[in-house]
Amino acid sequence: MSRSPVQSFAALKDALTQMVSLNDAMDDDTLGQEVGLINKWDDQANLAMASFSELVQHEDALRDIEALLAATYDGVPS
């Protein structure tokens, strides 16, 4: 986990925004460039999945910390 949850979420949001934009461009494609647009869309999908995976890892880490605190302080941190 090299990025903070805020950075991961921002990257996910950016990738999804780009995917929507590219999808609209594919719908309006009059220049026959759809193959290139699909490749760019796939790249953004990969970035989105990586960012989502980072967010899941952050959530898992937080759950582990919460469990450690509960075990250490009998469920009641002082």
For each residue, the residues with C-beta under 8 A, 3 or more apart:
1: 54 57 58 61
2:
3: 7 8 11 54
4: 7 8
5: 8 9 54 55 58
6: 9 10
7: 3 4 10 11
8: 3 4 5 11 12 51 54 55 58
9: 5 6 12 13 51 55
10: 6 7 13 14
11: 3 7 8 14 15 47 50 51 54
12: 8 9 15 16 48 51 52 55
13: 9 10 16 17
14: 10 11 17 18 47
15: 11 12 18 19 44 45 47 48 51
16: 12 13 19 20 44 48
17: 13 14 20 21
18: 14 15 21 22 40 44
19: 15 16 22 23 41 44 45 48
20: 16 17 23 24
21: 17 18 24 25
22: 18 19 25 26 37 40 41 44
23: 19 20 26 27 41
24: 20 21 27 28
25: 21 22 28 29 37
26: 22 23 29 34 37 38 41
27: 23 24
28: 24 25
29: 25 26 32 33 34 37
30:
31:
32: 29
33: 29 36 37
34: 26 29 37 38
35: 38 39
36: 33 39 40
37: 22 25 26 29 33 34 40 41
38: 26 34 35 41 42
39: 35 36 42 43
40: 18 22 36 37 43 44
41: 19 22 23 26 37 38 44 45
42: 38 39 45 46
43: 39 40 46 47
44: 15 16 18 19 22 40 41 47 48
45: 15 19 41 42 48 49
46: 42 43 49 50
47: 11 14 15 43 44 50 51
48: 12 15 16 19 44 45 51 52
49: 45 46 52 53
50: 11 46 47 53 54
51: 8 9 11 12 15 47 48 54 55
52: 12 48 49 55 56
53: 49 50 56 57
54: 1 3 5 8 11 50 51 57 58
55: 5 8 9 12 51 52 58 59
56: 52 53 59 60
57: 1 53 54 60 61
58: 1 5 8 54 55 61 62
59: 55 56 62 63
60: 56 57 63 64
61: 1 57 58 64 65
62: 58 59 65 66
63: 59 60 66 67
64: 60 61 67 68
65: 61 62 68 69
66: 62 63 69 70
67: 63 64 70 71
68: 64 65 71 72
69: 65 66 72 73 77
70: 66 67 73 74 75
71: 67 68 74
72: 68 69
73: 69 70 76 77 78
74: 70 71
75: 70
76: 73
77: 69 73
78: 73
